Amino acid sequence: MEPTIKVLPLLPLRGILVFPYMVIHLDVGRDKSVQAIEETMAQDRMIFLATQKEAQTDDPGEEDIFQIGTVAEVKQLLKLPGGTIRILVEGMARARINRYLTDDPFFKVEVEQYSEDFKKTAEVEALMRSLVYQFEQYVKLSKRIPPETVVSVVNLEEPGRLADIVASHLSLRIEDKQSVLETVDIVKRIEKLCALVAKELEIVELERKINIRVRKQMEKTQKEYYLREQIKAIQKELGEKDDRMAEAEEYREKIAAAKLPKEVEEKVNKEVERLEKMPPMAAESAVVRNYLDWILALPWSKSTRDRLDINAAEIILEEDHYGLKTVKERILEYLAIRKLAKKMKGPIICFVGPPGVGKTSLGRSIARALERKFVRISLGGVRDEAEIRGHRRTYVGALPGRIIQGMKTAGSKNPVFLLDEIDKMSMDFRGDPSSALLEVLDPEQNNAFSDHYIEAPYDLSNVMFITTANVQHNIPRPLLDRMELIHISGYTEEEKVQIALRHLAPKQIKEHGLTDQMVNISENTIRKVIREYTRESGVRSLERNIASLCRKAAKQIVSGKAKKVKITTQNLESFLGKPRYRYGMAEQDDQVGVATGMAWTEVGGDTLAIEVTVYKGNGKLTLTGKLGDVMKESAQAGYSYVRSRSLELGIAEEVFDKYDIHVHIPEGAIPKDGPSAGITMACAIASALTGRKVRHDVSMTGEITLRGRVLPVGGVKEKVLAAHRGGIKTIILPKDNRKDIEDIPANVKKNLTFKLVDHMDDVLEIALLEKEFEPETAELGSTPAVVGPEVTGYRPVVQDGGGSILS
């Protein structure tokens, strides 16, 4: 077969393939394709048709088009509205693209056209007869191809033409058709086509069997329906009820016993009537049944009686939780009002505090004290409004929202309902769940809460809603406005000791199959675990360490090494390993350029050392430690204040032009932001530039202005507790934070000295010691100018701590 070389315009085809001898209409709309057709019509009407590998590609390149296609002749051309052209083409011969000559304004290619000269042999004749026979069987079974096609195929004498025409009539995938087109050898082409036709025959035969089976099933269903209707007519004549009528009567009895609100009862009765009229096999009957079951399962009128004994409630709260005085007082106030005023809307309380302080377990204790049912749902990660309001019944698998599901679980209309992690909700294209919660948590609206699935108002006014959050600023503002916030700060060391002795240790000993006679953990041991193995506001890490002690004790007892294990401060390291944290002073001695600040984090308070060093340069201020924008601005404000007060502080003005200042906050991997470290950074800068040491037992917090004013900050209780844990003795606070000192536990306050300041001068006077040496900066003038590590000899100590500083 000698190939013929031709240069032709290329028309890429999408989702279709043209064989030689095939006549077909094509709609052309792409600019390149239209121009290729116009070029073809201007020349000899010959064009090359090749199929795209991916039909979705709108602007194909050379690599997106198959190499083998069909040379065709354009027989007719018709211009349609919208710039589309309809052409009638006839395939002439298969050809391969040798190379692309140009791709703008249309593809022009050089192709090799293959001739179909072939000598028919006995083998080829046998293959042709086999193919014709299979094609006849396919036409008979599929009913998609006109019978006249078989007549035209039978009369074909050319094997190549026979193969191409049969392939063009088969319902094959584009990849299979392309495979046939690319098979130039005629014998191999017919063999491949025989295999494809055989496969299609199997599929068509299978389709036929399935159709017969479906038809029989439909006939059976129609017969059953006819018989059922006859049975129904007979039962009606005899006065008997069928299953549907019995089911409807059963639902009506349940509705009467449920004591539903009038509006809801009317709606449900209409649904029962609909169910009664529906055919048994109707798909919607299952939806109606599910809806009725949900309505009847809800506690519309069932409620539990509150235990209004304040003394008994106080005893229960004290049993379950140590400390938390404010929370307990609020619950007892609620009970007192309930005793005096019988009708009262349920309060919406929000516990805000770091993890592990007992927010969730406190909700369970409140339910126990009131003798109410308790329901808890977690809102962390909820981003779909339907989670709160439910799905409409038009959706497949629709369900009520979590609120209605929780009420069904409770089984009473006045449970204690805990909405956990309300600050961790998010939103996406499916709606805003926090907006859906507004109706739930608004006492003026929740007496008629509307769920999309129930489609009837449900009274939530008797529910006592309690929400929990780690941080207040993540709660949406409209939700925050509807809740009463109760802040639960971190526990003091003494509170942790009592919680461990009263609750955590007995619980873990019991859970590990031990008894008090088998293991003993002393109070001093608990205190050492708190000081040297945990650093947290809550008690979760403490409980994990106690669990670890119980596991190791159980192992010793089971292995026979000991009958009773006594864990003391002396052998604690053998159970828990080396201490993880340093307990005691934040810094061991007074140092130049190192000031101790206080930080607020989402898991409580912490202390951190702010380090400043000075070295020769050109007056640049460098800030490191992964600081946020607000914190960087606070450092700049502190630096500007120190520079503005250089004369009073004894710093030569030339220092700021000839020395660089580097401010660093350790634990650089932790993001830190907020203005409350302003006075700490200013104090450290002043210390580094004057050579005066900062007292190591002083910790401070406050925002600084350019004039040196000290502004109030937030999170004071958490910060002070962290400083107390770190062994700090003196706390410097803004004067406007005086009110926050009242929230600090008395046993912590008695060990601390509070210095309230309103100006940075007061901070420096309290925190900086007198200068012990003269800095080596004589060349800058007689005024002491600057010190650095090489002068003072101090080495910055990186203290455990850090975290996001937020006010």
C-alpha positions in Angstrom: 0.0 0.0 0.0 1.8 3.1 -1.2 0.8 6.2 0.8 -0.1 9.5 -0.9 1.1 12.8 0.6 -1.4 15.7 0.8 -1.6 19.1 2.5 -5.1 19.7 3.9 -7.0 21.9 6.4 -7.7 20.0 9.7 -11.1 19.9 11.3 -10.9 18.6 15.0 -14.0 16.6 15.9 -15.5 16.4 19.4 -17.2 13.2 20.6 -17.6 11.9 17.0 -15.5 9.9 14.5 -15.9 9.7 10.7 -14.9 6.5 8.9 -14.1 6.2 5.2 -17.3 5.7 3.0 -19.4 7.3 5.8 -21.8 10.2 5.0 -22.7 12.5 7.9 -23.8 16.0 8.9 -21.4 18.0 11.1 -22.2 21.3 12.9 -19.1 23.6 13.0 -19.0 26.6 15.4 -15.4 27.2 16.6 -13.6 30.0 14.8 -10.6 27.9 13.7 -12.9 25.2 12.4 -15.1 27.7 10.5 -12.0 29.2 8.8 -10.8 25.7 8.0 -14.2 25.0 6.2 -14.0 28.3 4.3 -10.5 27.4 3.1 -11.7 23.9 2.1 -14.6 25.4 0.0 -12.2 27.8 -1.6 -9.9 25.0 -2.7 -10.9 21.5 -3.8 -13.5 20.7 -0.9 -11.1 18.2 0.6 -10.5 18.3 4.4 -8.9 16.1 7.0 -11.1 15.0 9.9 -9.4 13.9 13.2 -11.0 13.3 16.6 -10.0 15.1 19.8 -8.7 12.8 22.6 -10.9 14.8 25.1 -14.2 16.2 23.9 -14.2 18.9 26.7 -11.1 20.6 25.3 -12.3 23.8 23.6 -9.0 24.9 22.1 -7.1 21.7 21.3 -3.4 21.6 20.5 -1.4 19.1 18.5 -1.1 16.7 21.4 -4.9 16.8 22.0 -5.7 15.3 18.5 -5.4 11.7 17.4 -2.8 11.2 14.6 -4.9 9.0 12.4 -8.1 10.3 10.8 -10.1 10.4 7.6 -9.7 12.4 4.4 -13.2 13.6 3.5 -15.0 15.7 0.9 -17.4 18.4 1.8 -20.6 17.7 -0.2 -22.9 20.5 1.1 -22.6 23.6 3.2 -25.4 25.4 5.0 -24.9 28.6 7.2 -27.1 28.6 10.3 -28.1 31.5 12.6 -25.5 32.4 15.2 -22.5 31.9 13.0 -22.7 28.1 13.0 -22.1 26.1 9.7 -23.7 22.7 8.9 -21.7 20.6 6.4 -22.4 17.3 4.8 -19.1 15.3 4.5 -18.3 11.9 2.9 -15.2 9.9 4.2 -12.8 9.1 1.4 -9.8 7.3 2.9 -7.9 7.0 6.2 -4.7 9.0 6.6 -2.0 9.8 9.2 -0.7 13.3 10.1 3.0 13.6 9.2 3.4 17.1 10.6 1.5 20.3 11.4 2.3 23.1 9.0 0.4 25.9 10.8 -2.1 26.3 13.6 -3.2 29.9 12.9 -5.8 30.9 11.8 -6.6 27.2 11.5 -4.7 23.9 11.5 -3.1 22.9 8.2 -1.4 19.5 8.1 0.6 17.2 5.8 -1.0 13.8 5.8 -0.1 10.3 4.3 -3.2 8.8 2.7 -3.4 5.0 2.7 -4.8 3.1 -0.3 -7.1 0.1 0.2 -5.9 -2.1 -2.6 -6.2 -5.7 -1.3 -6.3 -9.1 -2.8 -9.2 -11.1 -1.4 -8.2 -14.6 -0.1 -10.3 -17.5 1.3 -9.3 -16.4 4.8 -10.5 -12.9 4.2 -13.8 -14.2 2.6 -14.4 -16.3 5.8 -13.8 -13.3 8.0 -16.1 -11.2 6.0 -18.9 -13.8 6.2 -18.4 -14.1 10.0 -18.6 -10.3 10.4 -21.7 -10.1 8.2 -23.4 -12.9 10.2 -22.6 -11.2 13.6 -23.8 -7.9 12.3 -27.1 -9.4 11.2 -27.6 -10.9 14.7 -26.8 -7.5 16.3 -29.3 -5.7 14.1 -32.1 -8.2 14.9 -31.5 -7.9 18.7 -30.7 -4.2 19.1 -33.6 -2.8 17.0 -31.6 0.4 16.7 -30.4 -0.1 13.1 -32.8 -0.2 10.2 -33.0 -3.7 8.6 -32.3 -2.1 5.2 -28.7 -1.5 6.4 -28.1 -5.3 6.5 -29.0 -5.6 2.8 -26.5 -2.9 1.8 -23.8 -4.5 4.0 -24.3 -8.0 2.7 -23.8 -6.9 -1.0 -20.3 -5.3 -0.2 -17.4 -7.1 -1.9 -14.5 -4.9 -0.6 -13.3 -6.1 2.8 -12.0 -2.7 4.0 -15.2 -0.9 3.0 -17.3 -3.6 4.8 -15.3 -3.2 8.0 -15.6 0.6 8.0 -19.3 0.6 7.3 -20.1 -2.0 10.0 -17.9 0.0 12.5 -19.7 3.2 11.7 -23.1 1.6 12.6 -22.0 0.1 15.9 -22.6 1.9 19.3 -18.9 1.8 20.3 -16.9 4.1 22.5 -14.8 6.7 20.7 -11.6 4.9 21.8 -12.8 1.6 20.2 -13.8 3.3 17.0 -10.4 5.1 16.9 -8.7 1.7 17.4 -10.5 0.3 14.3 -9.7 3.4 12.3 -6.0 3.2 13.2 -5.8 -0.5 12.1 -4.6 -0.1 8.5 -4.1 -3.9 8.0 -7.5 -5.1 6.6 -7.3 -8.6 8.0 -6.5 -7.3 11.5 -9.2 -4.7 11.2 -11.9 -7.3 10.4 -10.6 -9.6 13.2 -10.8 -6.7 15.7 -14.2 -5.7 14.5 -15.5 -9.3 14.9 -14.4 -9.2 18.6 -16.1 -5.9 19.1 -19.3 -7.1 17.5 -19.3 -10.2 19.6 -18.9 -8.1 22.8 -21.8 -5.8 21.7 -23.9 -8.9 21.0 -23.4 -10.1 24.6 -24.4 -6.7 26.0 -27.5 -6.5 23.7 -28.6 -10.0 24.8 -28.2 -9.0 28.4 -30.3 -5.9 27.9 -33.0 -8.0 26.3 -33.1 -10.4 29.3 -33.3 -7.4 31.7 -36.2 -5.9 29.7 -38.1 -9.2 29.8 -37.6 -9.5 33.6 -38.8 -5.9 34.2 -41.8 -6.5 32.0 -42.8 -9.6 34.0 -42.3 -7.7 37.3 -44.5 -4.9 36.1 -47.2 -7.4 35.1 -47.0 -9.0 38.5 -47.3 -5.7 40.3 -50.3 -4.7 38.2 -51.9 -8.1 39.0 -51.3 -7.7 42.7 -52.7 -4.1 42.7 -55.9 -5.4 40.9 -56.3 -8.2 43.5 -55.7 -5.9 46.4 -58.4 -3.5 45.1 -60.7 -6.5 44.9 -59.9 -7.5 48.4 -60.5 -3.9 49.6 -63.9 -3.9 47.9 -64.8 -7.3 49.5 -63.7 -6.0 53.0 -65.7 -2.9 52.5 -68.8 -5.0 51.8 -68.1 -7.2 54.8 -67.5 -4.2 57.1 -63.9 -5.2 57.8 -60.8 -2.8 57.8 -57.7 -3.2 55.8 -54.2 -2.6 57.0 -54.0 1.0 55.9 -57.2 1.9 57.8 -55.9 0.1 60.9 -52.6 2.0 60.7 -54.4 5.3 60.4 -56.6 4.5 63.4 -53.5 3.6 65.4 -51.9 7.0 64.5 -55.1 8.9 65.5 -55.1 7.1 68.9 -51.4 8.1 69.4 -52.2 11.8 68.4 -55.1 11.9 70.9 -52.8 10.6 73.7 -49.9 12.9 72.8 -51.8 16.1 73.8 -50.4 18.1 70.9 -51.0 21.9 70.5 -54.2 22.5 68.4 -52.3 23.8 65.4 -49.9 20.8 65.3 -52.8 18.4 65.9 -54.7 19.7 62.9 -51.6 19.4 60.7 -50.8 15.9 61.8 -54.4 14.7 61.3 -54.2 16.0 57.7 -51.0 14.0 57.2 -52.8 10.9 58.5 -55.6 11.4 56.0 -53.1 11.7 53.2 -51.4 8.5 54.3 -54.8 6.7 54.4 -55.5 7.7 50.7 -52.1 6.7 49.4 -51.5 3.4 47.6 -49.5 1.0 49.7 -46.6 0.9 47.3 -46.3 4.7 47.1 -42.8 6.0 47.9 -44.1 9.0 49.7 -46.0 6.9 52.2 -42.6 6.1 53.9 -41.9 9.9 54.1 -45.3 10.6 55.8 -44.9 7.7 58.2 -41.4 9.0 59.2 -42.7 12.5 59.7 -45.6 11.2 61.9 -43.2 9.1 64.0 -41.0 12.2 64.6 -43.9 14.4 65.6 -45.3 11.8 68.0 -41.8 11.1 69.5 -41.3 14.7 70.5 -42.2 15.8 74.1 -44.9 18.4 73.4 -46.4 18.3 76.9 -44.1 16.0 79.0 -41.9 17.8 81.5 -40.0 16.9 84.6 -40.5 18.6 88.0 -37.6 20.8 89.1 -36.0 20.1 92.5 -36.2 23.6 94.0 -34.4 22.7 97.2 -31.5 25.2 97.3 -29.6 23.4 100.1 -29.7 20.0 98.3 -28.7 21.6 95.0 -25.8 23.4 96.7 -24.6 20.1 98.2 -24.7 18.4 94.7 -22.8 21.3 93.1 -20.1 21.1 95.8 -19.8 17.3 95.4 -19.2 17.6 91.6 -17.0 20.7 91.4 -14.5 22.4 93.7 -14.4 26.2 93.4 -16.4 27.9 90.7 -18.1 30.2 93.2 -19.6 32.6 90.7 -21.2 29.8 88.6 -22.7 28.1 91.7 -24.2 31.3 93.0 -25.9 31.9 89.6 -27.5 28.5 89.6 -28.8 28.9 93.2 -30.2 32.3 92.3 -32.1 30.7 89.4 -33.6 28.1 91.8 -34.6 30.7 94.3 -36.4 32.7 91.5 -38.1 29.5 90.2 -39.4 28.9 93.7 -41.0 32.4 93.9 -42.1 32.8 90.2 -43.6 29.6 88.8 -43.5 30.9 85.2 -40.1 32.0 84.1 -38.3 31.9 80.8 -35.3 29.6 80.7 -32.0 31.5 81.0 -29.3 31.2 78.3 -25.9 31.0 80.1 -22.6 30.9 78.3 -19.5 29.5 80.1 -16.3 31.0 78.7 -13.0 29.6 79.7 -9.9 27.6 78.6 -10.1 23.8 78.0 -10.2 21.5 81.0 -11.8 23.9 83.5 -15.1 21.8 83.7 -17.5 23.7 81.5 -19.2 20.6 80.0 -19.3 18.6 83.3 -20.7 21.7 85.0 -23.7 21.5 82.7 -24.3 17.9 83.7 -24.1 18.8 87.4 -26.7 21.6 86.9 -29.1 19.0 85.3 -28.5 16.7 88.3 -29.0 19.4 90.8 -32.3 20.4 89.1 -33.3 16.8 88.5 -33.8 17.6 84.8 -32.9 15.6 81.7 -29.5 16.4 80.2 -28.7 16.7 76.5 -25.4 17.7 74.9 -24.6 18.5 71.3 -21.3 19.7 69.9 -21.3 22.6 67.5 -17.6 22.4 66.7 -17.2 22.4 62.9 -20.9 22.8 62.2 -21.3 24.8 58.9 -24.7 23.9 57.6 -27.8 25.7 58.6 -29.8 22.5 58.3 -27.8 21.1 61.2 -29.8 23.5 63.4 -33.1 24.0 61.5 -33.3 20.6 59.8 -33.9 19.6 56.2 -37.1 20.2 54.3 -39.1 17.0 53.7 -38.6 17.3 49.9 -35.0 16.1 50.3 -34.1 12.4 50.3 -33.1 11.3 53.8 -34.4 14.5 55.4 -34.1 14.7 59.2 -35.0 17.4 61.8 -32.1 19.6 63.1 -30.0 18.8 66.1 -32.2 20.9 68.4 -35.3 18.8 67.7 -33.3 15.6 67.8 -32.0 16.6 71.2 -35.5 17.3 72.5 -36.5 13.8 71.3 -33.5 12.3 73.1 -34.4 14.2 76.3 -38.0 13.1 76.3 -39.1 16.2 78.2 -39.8 19.8 77.2 -37.6 21.3 80.0 -34.2 19.6 79.8 -30.8 21.2 80.4 -29.5 21.6 76.9 -25.8 22.0 76.5 -24.5 23.6 73.2 -20.8 22.8 73.3 -18.1 24.7 71.5 -20.3 27.5 70.2 -17.2 29.5 69.3 -16.0 26.9 66.8 -19.0 27.1 64.3 -18.3 28.1 60.8 -20.3 28.9 57.7 -20.3 28.1 54.0 -22.6 28.2 50.9 -25.2 26.0 52.8 -26.0 28.8 55.2 -25.0 30.3 58.5 -25.8 28.1 61.5 -25.0 30.9 64.0 -27.9 32.9 62.5 -30.2 29.9 62.8 -29.2 29.7 66.5 -30.5 33.2 67.1 -34.1 31.9 67.2 -33.1 29.1 69.6 -31.2 31.3 72.1 -33.6 34.3 72.0 -36.0 34.1 75.0 -38.5 36.3 73.0 -38.6 34.0 70.0 -37.8 30.5 71.1 -41.4 29.8 72.3 -42.2 29.1 68.6 -39.0 27.6 67.2 -39.5 26.6 63.5 -37.8 23.5 62.2 -37.8 23.0 58.4 -38.7 19.3 58.8 -41.3 19.6 61.6 -43.0 22.6 59.9 -44.8 23.4 63.1 -43.8 25.8 66.0 -42.1 24.1 68.9 -41.8 25.7 72.4 -38.2 25.9 73.6 -38.9 28.5 76.3 -38.8 26.0 79.1 -35.4 24.6 78.1 -32.4 25.8 80.1 -29.8 26.4 77.4 -26.1 26.4 78.5 -23.4 27.1 75.9 -19.7 26.8 76.2 -16.8 28.5 74.5 -13.0 28.8 74.8 -12.8 32.4 73.7 -15.4 35.1 73.7 -14.2 37.0 70.6 -15.0 34.0 68.2 -18.7 34.0 69.2 -20.8 36.0 66.7 -21.9 39.3 68.1 -25.7 38.8 67.7 -25.4 35.5 69.6 -23.3 37.1 72.3 -26.0 39.7 72.9 -28.5 37.0 73.8 -26.4 35.1 76.3 -25.4 35.8 79.9 -21.6 35.3 80.0 -19.9 33.6 83.0 -16.1 33.5 82.7 -14.4 30.5 84.2 -10.8 31.3 84.6 -8.0 28.8 85.2 -7.7 27.0 88.5 -5.1 28.0 91.2 -2.6 25.4 92.4 -4.6 24.8 95.6 -7.8 24.3 93.6 -6.1 21.8 91.4 -4.7 19.9 94.4 -8.2 19.7 95.9 -9.8 18.7 92.5 -7.2 15.9 92.1 -7.6 14.6 95.6 -11.5 14.7 95.6 -12.3 13.8 92.0 -9.5 12.9 89.6 -7.5 10.5 91.6 -10.4 8.4 92.9 -11.9 8.4 89.4 -8.7 7.1 87.8 -8.0 4.6 90.5 -11.5 3.1 90.0 -11.3 3.1 86.2 -7.9 1.3 86.3 -9.3 -1.5 88.5 -7.4 -0.4 91.5 -8.4 0.4 95.1 -7.1 2.8 97.8 -5.5 -0.2 99.5 -3.5 -1.0 96.3 -2.2 2.5 95.4 -1.6 5.6 97.4 -0.8 9.1 95.9 0.1 11.7 98.5 -1.0 15.3 98.4 2.6 16.5 98.0 3.0 14.2 95.1 -0.1 15.8 93.4 1.4 19.2 94.1 4.7 18.2 92.5 2.9 16.8 89.4 1.0 20.1 89.1 4.2 22.2 89.4 6.7 20.2 87.3 4.7 18.0 84.9 1.8 20.3 83.9 1.4 23.9 82.7 -2.3 24.6 82.0 -5.4 26.4 83.2 -7.6 23.3 83.4 -6.9 19.9 84.8 -6.9 17.6 81.7 -3.1 17.2 81.6 -3.1 16.6 85.4 -5.7 13.9 84.9 -3.6 12.3 82.2 -0.6 12.2 84.5 -2.6 10.7 87.3 -3.9 8.0 84.8 -0.2 7.4 83.9 0.6 6.8 87.5 -2.3 4.4 87.9 -1.2 2.4 84.8 2.4 2.0 86.0 1.1 1.1 89.5 -1.2 -1.5 88.0 1.7 -3.0 86.0 3.8 -3.4 89.2 0.9 -5.1 91.1 0.0 -7.5 88.2 3.7 -8.5 87.6 4.0 -9.3 91.4 6.7 -6.7 92.1 4.5 -5.1 94.8 1.2 -5.6 96.6 0.7 -1.9 97.3 2.3 1.0 95.4 3.0 4.2 97.3 3.8 7.1 95.0 5.8 9.9 96.8 7.7 13.0 95.7 11.0 10.9 96.0 10.0 8.2 93.5 7.7 10.3 91.2 10.5 10.6 88.6 10.7 6.8 88.2 7.0 6.9 87.2 6.7 10.0 85.1 10.3 10.6 84.1 12.2 13.9 84.4 10.1 17.1 85.1 8.9 18.8 82.0 8.6 22.3 83.4 10.7 24.5 85.8 8.8 25.6 88.9 9.9 28.8 90.7 11.1 32.1 89.6 10.5 33.3 86.0 14.1 34.3 85.9 16.8 33.2 88.4 18.5 36.6 88.7 18.2 40.3 87.7 19.4 40.9 84.1 19.9 43.8 81.7 17.5 43.8 78.7 15.3 41.0 79.9 11.8 41.8 81.3 9.1 39.4 82.3 5.6 39.9 80.7 2.3 38.2 81.1 0.4 36.6 78.2 -3.2 35.5 77.7 -3.7 32.4 75.5 -6.7 30.3 74.6 -5.7 27.7 77.2 -5.1 30.2 80.0 -2.4 32.6 81.1 1.4 32.3 80.8 4.6 34.3 81.4 7.2 35.1 78.9 10.6 36.8 78.9 11.1 39.7 76.4 14.8 40.0 75.5 16.5 43.1 74.0 20.1 43.4 72.9 22.0 46.3 71.4 24.9 46.3 68.9 26.7 48.7 66.6 24.7 49.6 63.5 22.7 52.5 62.1 19.7 52.9 64.4 17.5 50.0 63.1 14.8 48.3 65.3 14.5 44.6 64.7 11.5 42.6 66.0 11.5 38.7 66.0 9.4 36.0 67.6 6.5 35.7 65.1 4.8 38.9 66.2 1.5 40.2 64.9 1.0 43.7 63.5 -0.5 45.1 66.7 2.4 43.8 68.8 5.0 45.2 66.4 3.3 48.6 66.6 3.4 48.3 70.4 7.2 47.6 70.2 7.6 50.6 68.0 5.6 52.8 70.3 7.7 51.6 73.3 10.9 52.4 71.4 9.6 55.9 70.4 8.7 56.6 74.1 12.2 55.5 75.3 13.8 57.7 72.6 11.6 60.7 73.5 12.7 60.3 77.2 16.4 59.6 76.4 17.6 62.8 78.3 15.8 61.8 81.5 16.9 58.2 81.2 20.6 59.2 80.7 20.9 57.9 77.1 22.9 59.9 74.6 20.9 60.8 71.5 23.7 59.6 69.2 23.0 56.0 70.4 19.8 55.8 68.3 21.8 56.6 65.2 24.9 54.4 65.8 23.4 51.3 67.4 20.8 48.7 66.4 18.2 47.4 68.8 16.9 43.8 68.5 13.8 42.8 70.4 13.1 39.1 70.6 10.3 37.1 72.3 11.3 33.4 72.7 9.2 30.5 71.3 9.3 32.0 67.8 7.1 29.3 66.3 4.1 30.5 68.3 2.1 33.5 66.9 1.8 36.4 69.3 -0.3 39.5 69.0 -2.0 42.2 71.0 -1.1 45.5 72.7 -0.7 44.2 76.3 3.1 43.6 76.0 3.7 47.3 75.3 5.1 48.3 78.7 7.1 45.1 78.9 8.9 45.8 75.6 9.5 49.4 76.5 11.0 48.4 79.9 13.3 45.9 78.3 14.5 48.5 75.7 15.1 51.0 78.4 17.1 48.5 80.5 19.3 47.5 77.5 20.0 51.2 76.7 20.7 52.4 80.2 22.5 49.3 81.6 20.0 49.1 84.5 18.9 45.6 85.4 15.2 44.5 85.5 14.0 42.9 88.7 13.5 39.2 88.0 10.6 38.9 90.5 8.5 41.6 88.7 6.0 40.8 85.9 3.9 43.4 84.0 1.2 43.9 81.5 -0.3 47.0 79.9 -0.6 49.0 76.6 1.7 51.9 76.1 1.0 55.2 74.2 3.6 57.5 72.7 3.2 59.9 75.6 3.9 57.0 78.0 0.4 56.5 79.3 -0.4 52.9 80.4 -3.8 51.7 79.2 -5.9 48.8 80.6 -5.8 45.3 79.1 -7.9 42.1 79.4 -7.3 38.6 80.7 -5.9 40.0 84.0 -6.9 37.0 86.1 -5.4 34.4 83.8 -2.2 36.4 83.5 -1.8 36.9 87.3 -2.4 33.2 88.0 0.3 32.4 85.4 2.7 34.8 87.1 1.9 33.3 90.5 2.6 29.8 89.1 6.0 31.1 87.8 7.0 32.5 91.3 6.6 36.2 90.5 6.2 38.4 93.6 5.3 41.8 92.2 2.7 42.5 89.5 2.6 45.8 87.6 -0.9 46.5 86.3 -2.6 49.5 84.6 -4.5 51.6 87.2 -7.8 51.1 85.3 -7.5 47.3 85.9 -8.0 47.8 89.6 -11.5 46.2 89.4 -10.0 43.0 87.9 -7.9 42.3 91.1 -11.2 41.5 92.9 -11.6 38.4 90.7 -8.2 36.9 91.8 -8.5 34.3 94.5 -7.6 35.4 98.0 -4.9 32.8 98.5 -3.1 34.1 95.4 -3.5 37.8 96.2 -1.9 37.4 99.7 1.4 36.1 98.0 1.5 39.0 95.5 2.2 42.7 95.6 0.2 44.7 93.0 1.6 48.0 91.7 -1.0 50.1 89.8 0.5 52.6 87.3 -0.9 55.0 84.8 2.5 56.2 83.3 5.5 54.4 81.9 7.8 56.4 84.3 6.2 54.6 87.2 6.9 51.3 85.5 10.6 52.0 85.1 10.9 53.3 88.6 9.4 50.0 90.0 11.0 47.5 87.6 14.6 48.9 87.0 17.3 48.7 89.6 20.1 51.3 90.0 23.0 51.1 87.6 26.0 49.1 88.8 28.5 49.9 86.1 29.5 52.5 83.5 28.8 51.4 79.9 31.7 51.4 77.4 30.3 54.1 75.1 32.6 57.0 76.1 33.1 57.9 72.4 29.4 59.0 72.2 29.7 61.6 75.0 29.8 61.8 78.7 26.2 60.6 79.1 25.9 56.8 79.6 24.6 55.6 76.3 24.3 51.9 75.6 25.1 48.4 76.8 25.2 45.1 75.1 26.0 41.5 76.0 29.7 42.1 75.7 29.5 44.9 78.3 27.0 43.4 80.8 28.0 39.8 80.5 24.4 38.6 80.7 23.0 35.7 78.7 19.3 35.8 77.8 17.4 32.9 79.5 14.7 31.4 77.3 11.8 30.7 79.6 9.0 28.1 79.0 5.9 30.0 78.1 4.7 32.3 75.3 1.5 32.2 73.3 -0.7 34.7 71.8 -0.8 37.9 73.7 -4.3 39.3 73.5 -5.9 41.9 75.5 
